[in-house]
Each structure stands twice: as C-alpha cells, then as structure tokens.
Amino acid sequence: GAKEYKGSRNRSTFIDAVKRSPQIKLWCSGHFHLSHDFQDSLSRVNQCTFMQVGVVGQKSTRDHTRQTRIVRGNSEVMEIYTVNHHARDEEGKAQLRLDATITLSGDANGSNGSMTLANNSNEDYNKDNWFRAYLPREKDGCYLESPSGRIASENDSDEIVCWWHMHDGKVLGVHEGRVVEYDAETLSPLGIVVNKDEMKNREVLVVDDSKIIVLVDPESEDMEVIHPNGDGSYWRKYQRNKRIRQEEKAREAAAKLWFERKQQLQGKT
C-alpha cells in the first residue's frame, strides 16, 4: 500500500534503484504541482535525469504557472522542452522553449552521459522570491556537532547557515530565516519546518540533548515546541490524533523543565 513508500528508508530505495540500473535514463514527477522554472526542476543522479513536471489546470497549480513537458530524442540524445500554456506567442500558440539537452551514452572513461541546461533568458526564470534551500555537505563548515540552546533568532537567521542532527537522527538546518528539514541520507531538502512569519520576534532553540526544537519569545518567554509528525519527520504536515497529542504534551513538559532548570542554574551564579 501507500504506507510502504513513506519515510527516508523508502525514499532511498528509489535512488538505490537508479544507481543499480544504468538503463534508467529519465524519472518524471508531478506530485509537487509546481512549475519548471525553479532551481533543480531538472537534476541528475548518476545516469538518470530527474524531471519535475508541471500542471495544466488553473486550479491545480501552486504558483499560477501552467506548464507541460515535451521530450524528443533518439538512442543517443534527449531534448527536454517546456510548453508554457499560460503564455502565448505572436501567433497565439503556447510558448515552447528548450530546457536541456541530455547525452545518453557514456564515453571510454565510463561516464554516465551529461545534461546541458539551455541558456534561457526567459523572464520565467527571474524568480527572485523563490526560496532556494541550502544543500548540506559533509565538512562544509556549517554542521553543528552538538547543538544545545539557542541556534538562531529573527535578527540573525537571514545570515546564519547551519545544520545538525536531532537525537532521533533527523536532519534540520537554518537558511534564509527558515528552519528546513533534510533527508537524513541524501541531505536533500524535504520541506519547511518553521517559516519566516513564525520566526518573528522569536528564537530557535534545541534542548534536552537534541530531542526537542523550540521557538521562544525572549521577552515574554512564551514557548512553542515544534513537534514531529506521526512518521517522525518535522516538515509541516497537518495530521493529529490522540496518541500524537499525548506525545506532544510530553515534549512540551520536557522543554519546560529544561528551561526551569536553566533558570535555576542562572539564579545560583
């Protein structure tokens, strides 16, 4: 069933399948309902090109852009095009643009082919408001080995770039004033945990041996615990049941105890 494909372990099975199967050249996904005009709508793992596919219907699009893909090619080369249904040329036809050219065969050195992105000056690409998540890398100088206490605040979160492991192995990070969750194996961004609006007048803290992430207003000391979802992930989903709420209350109590102990220690010094 659908549950079989949930979680980071099952996500990695798709990447493993690509790595084991050199005959897989193109992987298409349309689940995000987003356009082709953002970073990494085309990407590669080994010999396989991962292609984001947009939507045609006005009610389905999340960014007011209506697009589909056209793939042309032969045994040696593929060309990937975008059809802009929301834009028309001088003849009233939907605009067509070349996005990438992909060579399918490797060379004598054992390469997996290559992808060359088209040099598009199309205004669709000028999306200054797109959020581009930082991609963590080992030894990038941004990793927090033992996060404890304050990580970032509204005042400095735009400048801070960092990432860390929670106690349960989940990977979180701060970038462009947001808290982001990453896949624990591939370090690809999964989704937003805390957005900019939620960061207003608040600090991000990791407490209780990296078991809990908390938002705190430093003036009022109001506290909000960021609870993981039912599947253990942190990026924002909307599902709650009685058992999950009981676990949330336990985390809130642990976070409150952490702050009380900290205040007691500060009072003794």
N, C-alpha and C positions, 0 to 999 in steps of 0.2 A: 504494500500500500504506500500512500504518500509519506507516512511516517518513516519509511525505510530510508528516505533520502534526506532526512533532517540531520543537522549537526555537522561540525567540522570534519569528523571522521568520514562521513558520507560525501561531503563536498570534495575531499581529496581523492576519492575514488575516481572521479571524472578526470582529474589531472593525471592520475596514475594510468588510466586507460589511454590517454593521449600519448604519454611517454612510452607506453608499451606497444603502441600501434602506429607505426610510421605511415600507414595508409590513410589515417585520418588527417585530412588537409584543411577542413573548414567546419567550424562549430558555430551555429547560429542560435541566438537567444533573443526573445522578445518580451520577456516577463517584466521588464522594468518600465515599459510604456514611456520611454524617453527617446529623444532624437538621436541622430548620428553625429551631432555637432559638438559633443563634449569629449574631454580627454579620455582616451582608452576605449572609445566606442569600437575601435579596431585594435587588437593586441595579439601577441603571439606567444605560444609556449612550444618550444622545440619546432616541429614541422607544421604545427596546426595554427591557423588564424582563427581567433575568436571574434565573432562579428555581432554587434548589437543591432537588432532590427527594430525600427520604429513602428508607429501605428498610423492608420489612415483616418480612422473616425475621430471627429472633433471631441466626442465625449470620452474617448479613451486616452487621449494624450495628456501627459502631466506637465508639459512645457509649451503648449499651444503650437507645437510643430508637428506637421503631418508628413511622414516620410515612409518610403519603402526602399528595398534594395533590389538591384539587378546584378546578377553575376554572369559574366561572359568568360569563355576561355576554352582551352584545349588541354592536352595532356602535359603541357609544359608551363603554361601561364594562365592565371586568372586575373580578371579585372573586376573590381567591385565599384558599382555606381550607386548614387543616391538619387531617387526621384523625389523632388520637393512638390508635394501636392498642394501646399499652402502658397506656392509662388508660381507665377506664370511668365512665360517668355513673350516676345513680341507677337507671336502667332497664337497666343492664348493656350499654349500647351504647357504641361507641368515641366518645370526645370529639371534637367538631367545633368549631373556632374560626376566626374571620375574621382573616387576617393583613394583608391590604392591599386597597385599592380603587384601581383604575387607570383614569384617563380616557384614552381612546384618541385623541380628536380634539384638535387644537390650537386656538388662538384666532386672532383677527385679527392678532395680533402675530407669528404664525409659531412659536408654542411647540409642543413635541412632546408635549403632554399632561402628565400628572403621576401620581405614585404617593403615596398617603396610607397610612401604616402604621397599623394598628389599635392602639389604646391598650390593649395586653394587660397585665393584672396577673397572668397565669398564672404559676404557680411554675416552669414550664419555662424561663422567660426569666431566672430568677435563677441564672445560672451564673457565680459569682464566679471559678471556676477556669478559665474559657475564656481562652485566650491571644488577645489582640486585637493584631495586628501594627500597628505604626505605619506609616502610608502616607506615604512621602516626597513632598514637593512642592518645586518649584523655589523658591529663595530663602526656604526655611523656617528658615534659620539652623542646620540640623543637618548640612549637607553638608560633608564633609571634602575639600578641594580636592586635597591631595597627601598621602594617608595614608602614614606611614612609621614603623615601630617600633610601640610599644605603643598599642593602641586602647582596651582595657578589661581589667578583671580581675574576679574573682569578687566582690571587695569593693565595686566601684563600678558594675558592669554593670547593676544594677537601676535606677540613677539616670540612666545615660547613654542618650541617644537620638542616634544619628548614622547616616549612610550615606555610601557612597563608591563609586567605580568602581574595579574591578580593572583591570589592564593590558589584559586581553582584552575590556573593555567590560562585563563582568558587574557587576551592582549588588548589593552586600552592605550590611548595616546591623546595628547592635546596638540591641536593645529588650527591656526586661524580662528582662535577664540571659541573652538568647539572641542568637545570630547568625542573621540571616534573609537569604534571597535574594529579590530583587525582579526582576520583569520589566524589562528594560532600556528598553522603550518605554513601557509603561503604568504602570510603578512599582507594579504590584500584587504582593502577596506570593506567592511560589511555594512556599516551604517552609522548614523549619528546617535550618540548616547545623550549628550547634552548640547543643545544649540545655543546660539549667541543670546537669544532673548532670555533663556533660562539662566545664563551666566550673569545677567545684570545684577550688580551690587552683591555678588556672591563669590565665594572661593570654592575651589575644588580640593578636597582632602581625601587621602587614602588612609584608612585607620584599621586597627585591630589586626595587625600582621597581614596587611594587604587583603583582608577578607571583605572589606566594605568600602564603597566610594560614597562620599557625602558632599552635598552642597550646603554651605554655611554663609549666612549673612553676618559679617564680622561685627556689625553694630548692634543688631537686635539679638544675635546668636540663634536666630531661627535656623532649623536644620532640616534638610530633606535627604533621606537615604535613597540612592539610586539602586533599585532592586533589579536583579537579573530576571530575565523572562523564564517561563516554565521550562524551556530547553537549555537554560544555563547561559544563554547569550545576554548581552547588555544593551545592544542597539534597540531603539524604541519600537516596541510592539504593544499591542493593546489586547492583552488576554489576562484575565484574573479569575481565580477560583478560590474556594475556602482554604485549601491546603497552601496555596501560594501566598495568600494573605497572612496566614499564620507564620510562615517563614519570614515574610516581610517584617512583621512585628518583632520577631526575634532579632533580626538585624538592626532594627531601629533601637531596640533596647541595648544591644551591644555597642552601638555607636554612641548612644547617650552615656553609657557607663565609661567609655573611653574618654569622652570629653570631661566628665566629672572627675575622673582620676587625674587627668592632665591639670585641671584647675586646682585640685588639692595639692599636687606637687608644686605648682607655681606659687601657691599660697605659703608653702613651707620654706621657699627660698627667699 
